[in-house]
Amino acid sequence: MAGTPLLALVGPTASGKTEAGLEAAEALACEIVSVDSMLVYRAMDVGTAKPSAADRQRVPHHLVDVVEPEEPFSVVRYQTLAREAITDIESRGRRALLVGGSGLYFRAVVDDLEFPGTDPCARGEFEAQVKVLGAERLYGRLASMDPVAAAKIEPGNVRRTVRALEVAVITGRPFSSFAETWERYSADRVRAAGVYLSRDVLTKRIETRVASMLEAGWLDEVCAMLDRGLFGWLTSRQAIGYAELARHLRDELSLEEAVAGTVKRTRALARRQLAWFRRDPRIRWFEAGEDGAGAIVDELVGYLGEG
């Protein structure tokens, strides 16, 4: 990942990144690498605002339609596939443009974050110790082993305490050593532009987008997934709106309630996305208007194309 910085266009959902990314990629002769935790799933097209077949013909996209909804997918797998895609793009003399709103996926690629594995046996042992010794003593053990990690965990947070101890056991390294990479933002790794909107504009765009998705057949898409029995799988069913519409189709919610819940969760997601990206000092921000990022594409392209 050394050498020429990666290019990235990030920001919250419904900000207009998809179309802006297409135009920017064309102007900069890039191929798009999706930075989205839900676009990897096949059969989930309407509700994830997935780039259309025409969009993907217009500009090559990577990390879209990678797995079936019933398959598990993790940030570790994404990291591996994204690195492979970027290497392939650059081997052909092209550049990659990362486009999306998943902050964790973004940093996994840009900053080579390490994600230690899990060990159910080790975790189970520590969970058993909590019942016998109590949370306070287990936390004290962590504090003596890894005071840096303990200082960032509330003494009563058993889940995080157990995870920190589990990682130390299975890797032989303090849990805090993995966190160090999260606090470093290497300036030479990426040139990133971020798109944001005012709260009122964002809310209006989210409401409009949900309505447009329903008109485009979102309910039919969810119905087809229910018929295939795909909603027993944890990761893909977390996609906003799918759970709400599935409950509506099972007569557990009215359509109005499902839509209201979807809008509410989407707004909360947008706030979390923006908060995550705001912590990254490498991102230069551009304000979009009611039409999204389309009106500022020239500014985005100008910035990303510098140097």
Buried (B, 14 or more C-beta within 10 A) or exposed (E): BEEEBBBBBBBBBBBBBBBBBBBBBEBBEBBBBBBBBBBBBBBBBBBBBBBEEEBBEBBBBBBBBBBBBBBEBEBBBBBEBBBEBBEEBBEEEBBBBBBBBBBBBBBBBBBEBBEBEEBEEBBEBBBEBBEEEEBEEBBBBBBEBBEEBBEEBEBEBBEBBBBBBBBBBBBEEBBBBBBEEEEEBEEEBBBBBBBBBEEEBBBBBBBEBBEEBBEBBBBEBBBEBBEEEBBEBEBBBEBBBBBBBBBBBEEEBEEEEBBBBBBEBBBEBBEBBBEBBEEBEBBBBBBBBEEBBEBBBEBBBEBBEEE
